[in-house]
Each structure stands twice: as structure tokens, then as C-alpha cells.
Amino acid sequence: MRCAAAARSLLPLPPAAVPIHTHTAAAAGSPSPGAELAAADALHALLSTLPPSLPTLLPCLSLLSPRLTAHTVSDTLLCADLPAASRIRLFLFSALSRRLQSPLLHSRAVSVLLSCDSTNAAMFDALADARAAGLHVPSAAFAALVAAHASAGQHQEAVDAFSRMGDFGCRPTPFVYNTVFKSLVDGGVILLALALYNRMSSAGCSPTAATYNVLMDGLCKRGMSGDALKMFDEMLERGIVPDVKIYTVLLSSLCSAGRTGDAARLLCSMKEKGSPPDEATHNAFLSGLCKAGRVDEAFQRLQLLQDGGFALGLKGYSCLIDGLFQAGRFDEGFSYYKEMLEKNVSPDVVLYTIMIRGCAEAGRMEDAFSLLDVMKDKGFVPDTYCYNTLLKAFCDVGKLDRAQSLRSEMLQNNVVPDSTTQTIMICGFCKKGLVDKAMQVFREMGELGCHPTVMTYNALIDGLYRVGRLEEARMLFYKMEMGNNPSLFLRLTLGANQVRDSESLRKLVDGMCQSGQVLKAFKLVRGIIDSGAVPDVVTYNTLINGLCKVKNLDGALGLFKELQLKGISPDEITYGTLIDGLWRAHRENDAMVLFQNILQGRGSPSLSIYNTMMRSLCRMKKLTQAINLWLDYLPKKYNLSVEDEVIINARKCFEEGSLDKVVKELIKIDQEYDSVSSNPYTIWVIGLCQVRRIDDAVRIFRILEEFCIDVTPACCAFLINYLCWERNLNAAVDIMMYTLSKRFIVSQAVGNRLLRRLCIRYRRRDAQTLAWRMHLVGYDMDVYLREPTKSLLYSE
């Protein structure tokens, strides 16, 4: 009876007062401020004098319950002078009473748990206490525990807490699910959040608007706008009315995916469905239009909004200035910046970074540094992203000394370089062939706590290949492989070849969640994400290209098989590189087998693969096969029947030897489908040159000129070369003049050969005139002309 006596001595109760059960309805009317204060004092004294044990505290708390309010309990939870264990038990007691539950109670409980040395131990001790006292464990306890772990960035612990609800006979409520969804989205494991959502639905727990808000936000941030739209439709089917925040998230995602038409329709539907767009929604749409390059349309939309009373804020100005800078309309962008200042809209670091990036990417480095100075003068500290923007601009134009100075400035200003900073420097050094310096930066990454990304490895591997250090490139690749990549991770944990693609992984995680193995699923997905840099298709393409160049085709084909076993899909660059390499190594059969494999099992080859095949066939002087290959491709390209009259006529002309007629007919088809390109015609011109059908090659060139189709520099160079060998110098000069009109720079060997042939054929004046015209369009003739050519041109 000690606790009851203590409670009665601390708070006068009516004579008839008896212990109140936690679910008993509240007494009518709210307590007076004086009574509420007295209850708070009594509660504080009770928790500070009695041991933190629910079996001990429960009778006293039951006696005080009629006098307690949600406000009183929430304030008491913040009393740091009380033991955390006692406050957690007060929260558990209060969570059982609907009258005392409130969002404030949840957030205060999270604060108490975060203040504990061991969040899990503190709560589970309290839960064991509640079970010993015969209390039902409230789901709100797990909601607070999950939220506390998520706030501390402890996402695995959050999932662990959620997965232990069943141990206490506690069923998750929508609020608990939403809390764990938020933790999973913040932890970067949206795949697991979606699998858990499926479990929520199958368990008969109805999702709420907050559920869709969290999940759709996660999907949109991952660029999965299609999945977000499906979830939006599902929400509508369930009769849940989306709020403005959900619309804004979805609209922003659609714009990021380039689906501005869908975004516009969604915006229009908002008013019809009773959720008029707010400032954030309009800004998201304006930003989407600007990022899609539709800047004028964004300003037209803005004018309509302003006519309706809309006022631009900082975010609105930022997205419009960004759009103008990306479109190269700097004067207009600076004009809006000035207008913003005149209207007392204060810029922030984000806006200055946008402007600095725009100037830097356009090569306007003086403007970029001027803005950096203005930003500093206004008291803003440039962040890592801002410095990275400038670093990339310097590296792109090869000014590595300036880039290194800027990186030193970052360290002096206590701005910590990140993985992107180091990768930018590595790319810059590799482009210049300074691989040793790139490797030094790579080694420094560990000291700075930066983890190399796939781009880092790709840049280094490519750089090593370019300077002929093949063995080092391969060793770097194997080092990359050792970092528990998804394929290796899954083989070690699940057995060989059980998971080979993202769809299989999704099904596996979904099955784990349905069977209650949520924590195991989290560890699996998180293990994959945390595995570091994983070789991607770009990495493999770089390696395959390097091996093809050194004619190690067996090694290249081995890598090709390996990447497929690891669940990575080859792209058109993979196939194109291999096919080209096989043809160059005279392994024609292997090249054709690989091409047939694409046709039979992997869908239709891309245009670039057909072009690669035709170039290879032409190189092998198999022009007829190359042209027939294109005629086979045309029905697929334009969705025509192989019996279509156009295709039949083209084949007939080709069989009759009228290649010029074939080209004219095909160009007309291209024009009809608005798909005119110099390929395949320039490939055929080169092929004609290689089989010494120079007159036919020139005729095709003239047809391309007639249809205003640009002939490639490589094609022109081939024609000039072969025309020189055929001593058709007039045609060679004509084509050289064509290259000058297009401002092409032909190779030194080709240009010198033509000038020498003209001199040798007693046409030195024509050669001098041509050399002068080459000088006028930008050729540095002092460097370009070789000594024998100079001697022939200018000697007396």
C-alpha cells in the first residue's frame, strides 16, 4: 500500500477515489490550471521517489490517472532530472490510454529514448516490465522506438525493433508501418519498404495517406516515377484523397523524368479533386519545365500565375535562373537575380551554387569566381558541392593547376572534399595522361574517409588502359570486385546463381518480408548497398575495349560472359565493341555468331550495332553484305513489312547495280519518317572506296550533297585519299573545298598528300591557293605542312 499512500499524500483525492484502469473514460470537463499544476507536481514527485518499475508504479499512476492530461504527461517526459527509465514507463502507461495519446507524447518519448545510453535496452527493459505487470504492450511503444533509431541513423536497429513486435504479441498499426517506412526510405532501402508495404496489405492493415506520402517520396527520389504513379493510382482506388504534398512530390518526379505533359495534366487535376496547388507545387512545375529546356513555356506559366496573384519566392527565382543559365541566357538570368534583390528576396547558398555552376559549365570562369566572391561577402560559406562545380569546370578545360589550388582552398576553409571531389580530380588527371597523379589522389581517398565510386574506378581503369598499363588496370578491376559486390554478396549468402537480376532480388526480399524475416531482408539489401563500388556495364565496356585493342579477344569474350553471370546486362556499346574487335582480329564467324545471338535471343540490335557490322563488312571488302544487312534492318526501323513496295524496289535497284537509285529511294523514306542521317550512306561511300569503286563513291557523295545531308569528315578523308591514288585531282579538290566549307579539319597525312599530288602534277598554283584557303579556315599551316610539302609548294 506504500504507493497508494504516497499518491494520496501528494495529491488530495475525493473520498470515493479508487484506482482507475487505463482505458477508463476521463472525468467530464478539463481540470483547472491549478489542478493540472498540482497533478504535474505529484507525478514528478512520484517518479522521483519510487523505483522505475511498472509493477511498483502502476497502482500509483492509476490513482493519478483521472487528474492527468496529455499536456501534463508530455511535459513530465521532458524533465531531465527524472530517471530515463521512469519516464519511459510513464510513456508506456500513457500510451495505453486514448485520452493521453497525442503526437506530442510520441515525439517526447522519442526524445527520451534518444537520451538513453542504450535505446534498445531501455525500451525492452520497460516492455518486459509491462509484461510482468500484466499490461498489454502498446504499438505506440514500437513506433517511438523505431522513430528514435531512425532519427539516430540506426536503420538496422529500427528494423530489428519492428521485427520483434510479434514477440510481445503486438500487431503493427498503420502509424508503426509508416514510421518504419520512413526509416527504410531514409536508409536508402526503398526495395525493402515496398516489400514491407506488400506485407502490410496482406496482413489486412490499411495504408493511410501518410503511407503513400512516404513511399511515393522515396520512389520519386530514386527516379522511379513509373512505380510512384502506380502507387498514386492504387491510392485513388482505395478512396484515399491525396494532399498537396503528395501531388507536389509526384509532380516533381514526373518533371525530373522529362514527363512534363503528365505533370501538367496532374497539376490541372489538382483543383478538380479539391487540392489546389500551393507555392511548392508551382515551383516544382516551373523547375521541371526549365530542366526540360522549356524555359519560355515556364515563363508563360509564370505570367499566368502572377496574373492570379502568385508572388515568386526564393525557390521560384532559383529554378528560373537555373533554367536561363542552362539555356545560355545569362543576361536574362542576371536580370532576374537583380530583380530578386530589389524585391528583398535574399539569395542562399543553393542559388549562388546554381549560378556558379551555370557560369562554370559555359566556361565563364570570371563570372563564376565573381559570384563566389559575392557569396563570401554576404557571409555564405561555399559548400563541397559548390567547390566541386568549379573543380569540374577547371578539369574539363585541362586547367589542373587551378583545380589543385582550389582543392587546397577547400581544405583551408575547412570544407571537406568528398568522393565526388576526388573523382573529378582523378578524371582530370587521367584525361591528361597523368595516371600516377590520379593514383595518388585515389590513395588519398582512404585517408580522407572517402569511398571510391564506380565512376572513380572507371576513370582510373580507362586512364591506365590509355597509357598501356593493362596489368594495373586489371588489378584495379579485381580490387573493385573484392568489395562484396551484389553478385558476390548474394552468392556467398544465398548460394551460387540464386539471384541474378534486380527483379529476382525484389521477389526474394518480398518473400522474406511475407514470412516475417524483415531483419534478414534488411541485412541482405543493406549489405548490397554498402558493398562499395560495384563494377557496372561501363567498367566492363572499358575493360573489353582495352582487351580488344591489344587483340586479346578471348579475354574480352571471357569478361562478356562474366558480366552476364553477374546479372549485368550488356548494352549496345558492349556488343559494338566486341563485334568490331572480332572483325578486326579476322574472327568473322565469331562476330556473326554474336550478332545472330542478339537477333535470336536478345531482341533487335540497335542502330549503332548495325552500323558497326556494316563498317566491319566494308573493311573486309564485303560491301554487298553490308548493304543487304541495312535492307534487312529497314523494315524493323520503320515498322514496315519485308514485302513493302519500297523495300522490294530498293532491293531490285541494288540487284540491277543502280546503287545511286537505291540511295535516293532510301533517303526519301528517311525524309518521310523524319529520320534523315548520314549513316549508312557514308559507311557505304567508304566501302566503295575500299573496293576501288571510286566513281560510285563520288556519285553517292553528290547525292548526299543534293539532299543537304552532311558527309562525315572520315568519309571525306577516304574519298580524297582514294581520288589522289586514282589521280582524279579535280574531284579531290572539290571534296577538300567541301570540308573547308564545313570547317572540317582533315588529317595531316591526307591534306599533305593532296597538296603534294597537285604540285607533282604541275598544278602548284592550285595547291598554293588551296593551302591559303586552308589557312583562312583555321589550319595552322606552319605546323600542318610537312617539309617535303613545303618544299614543293614554296621552293623556287
Stockholm file with secondary structure:
# STOCKHOLM 1.0

chainA/1-796         MRCAAAARSLLPLPPAAVPIHTHTAAAAGSPSPGAELAAADALHALLSTLPPSLPTLLPCLSLLSPRLTAHTVSDTLLCADLPAASRIRLFLFSALSRRLQSPLLHSRAVSVLLSCDSTNAAMFDALADARAAGLHVPSAAFAALVAAHASAGQHQEAVDAFSRMGDFGCRPTPFVYNTVFKSLVDGGVILLALALYNRMSSAGCSPTAATYNVLMDGLCKRGMSGDALKMFDEMLERGIVPDVKIYTVLLSSLCSAGRTGDAARLLCSMKEKGSPPDEATHNAFLSGLCKAGRVDEAFQRLQLLQDGGFALGLKGYSCLIDGLFQAGRFDEGFSYYKEMLEKNVSPDVVLYTIMIRGCAEAGRMEDAFSLLDVMKDKGFVPDTYCYNTLLKAFCDVGKLDRAQSLRSEMLQNNVVPDSTTQTIMICGFCKKGLVDKAMQVFREMGELGCHPTVMTYNALIDGLYRVGRLEEARMLFYKMEMGNNPSLFLRLTLGANQVRDSESLRKLVDGMCQSGQVLKAFKLVRGIIDSGAVPDVVTYNTLINGLCKVKNLDGALGLFKELQLKGISPDEITYGTLIDGLWRAHRENDAMVLFQNILQGRGSPSLSIYNTMMRSLCRMKKLTQAINLWLDYLPKKYNLSVEDEVIINARKCFEEGSLDKVVKELIKIDQEYDSVSSNPYTIWVIGLCQVRRIDDAVRIFRILEEFCIDVTPACCAFLINYLCWERNLNAAVDIMMYTLSKRFIVSQAVGNRLLRRLCIRYRRRDAQTLAWRMHLVGYDMDVYLREPTKSLLYSE
#=GR chainA/1-796 SS CHHHHHHHHHSCCCTTCCCCCTTSCCCSSCCCHHHHHHHHHHHHHHHHHSCSCHHHHHHHHHHHGGGCCHHHHHHHHTCTTSCHHHHHHHHHHHHTCTTTCCHHHHHHHHHHHHHSSSHHHHHHHHHHHHHHTTCCCCHHHHHHHHHHHHHTTCHHHHHHHHHTGGGGTCCCCHHHHHHHHHHHHHTTCHHHHHHHHHHHHHTTCCCCHHHHHHHHHHHHHTTCHHHHHHHHHHHHHTTCCCCHHHHHHHHHHHHHTTCHHHHHHHHHHHHHTTCCCCHHHHHHHHHHHHHTTCHHHHHHHHHHHHHTTCCCCHHHHHHHHHHHHHTTCHHHHHHHHHHHHHTTCCCCHHHHHHHHHHHHHTTCHHHHHHHHHHHHHTTCCCCHHHHHHHHHHHHHTTCHHHHHHHHHHHHHTTCCCCHHHHHHHHHHHHHTTCHHHHHHHHHHHHHTTCCCCHHHHHHHHHHHHHTTCHHHHHHHHHHHHTTTCHHHHHHHHHCTTSCCSHHHHHHHHHHHHHTTCHHHHHHHHHHHHTTCCCCCHHHHHHHHHHHHHTTCHHHHHHHHHHHHHTTCCCCHHHHHHHHHHHHHTTCHHHHHHHHHHHHHHSCCCCHHHHHHHHHHHHHTTCHHHHHHHHHHHHHHHHTCCTTCHHHHHHHHHHHTTCHHHHHHHHHHHHHHTTCCCSTTHHHHHHHHHHTTCHHHHHHHHHHHHHTTCCCCHHHHHHHHHHHHHTTCHHHHHHHHHHHHHTTCCCCHHHHHHHHHHHHHTTCHHHHHHHHHHHHHTTCCHHHHSCHHHHHHHHCC
#=GC SS_cons         CHHHHHHHHHSCCCTTCCCCCTTSCCCSSCCCHHHHHHHHHHHHHHHHHSCSCHHHHHHHHHHHGGGCCHHHHHHHHTCTTSCHHHHHHHHHHHHTCTTTCCHHHHHHHHHHHHHSSSHHHHHHHHHHHHHHTTCCCCHHHHHHHHHHHHHTTCHHHHHHHHHTGGGGTCCCCHHHHHHHHHHHHHTTCHHHHHHHHHHHHHTTCCCCHHHHHHHHHHHHHTTCHHHHHHHHHHHHHTTCCCCHHHHHHHHHHHHHTTCHHHHHHHHHHHHHTTCCCCHHHHHHHHHHHHHTTCHHHHHHHHHHHHHTTCCCCHHHHHHHHHHHHHTTCHHHHHHHHHHHHHTTCCCCHHHHHHHHHHHHHTTCHHHHHHHHHHHHHTTCCCCHHHHHHHHHHHHHTTCHHHHHHHHHHHHHTTCCCCHHHHHHHHHHHHHTTCHHHHHHHHHHHHHTTCCCCHHHHHHHHHHHHHTTCHHHHHHHHHHHHTTTCHHHHHHHHHCTTSCCSHHHHHHHHHHHHHTTCHHHHHHHHHHHHTTCCCCCHHHHHHHHHHHHHTTCHHHHHHHHHHHHHTTCCCCHHHHHHHHHHHHHTTCHHHHHHHHHHHHHHSCCCCHHHHHHHHHHHHHTTCHHHHHHHHHHHHHHHHTCCTTCHHHHHHHHHHHTTCHHHHHHHHHHHHHHTTCCCSTTHHHHHHHHHHTTCHHHHHHHHHHHHHTTCCCCHHHHHHHHHHHHHTTCHHHHHHHHHHHHHTTCCCCHHHHHHHHHHHHHTTCHHHHHHHHHHHHHTTCCHHHHSCHHHHHHHHCC
//
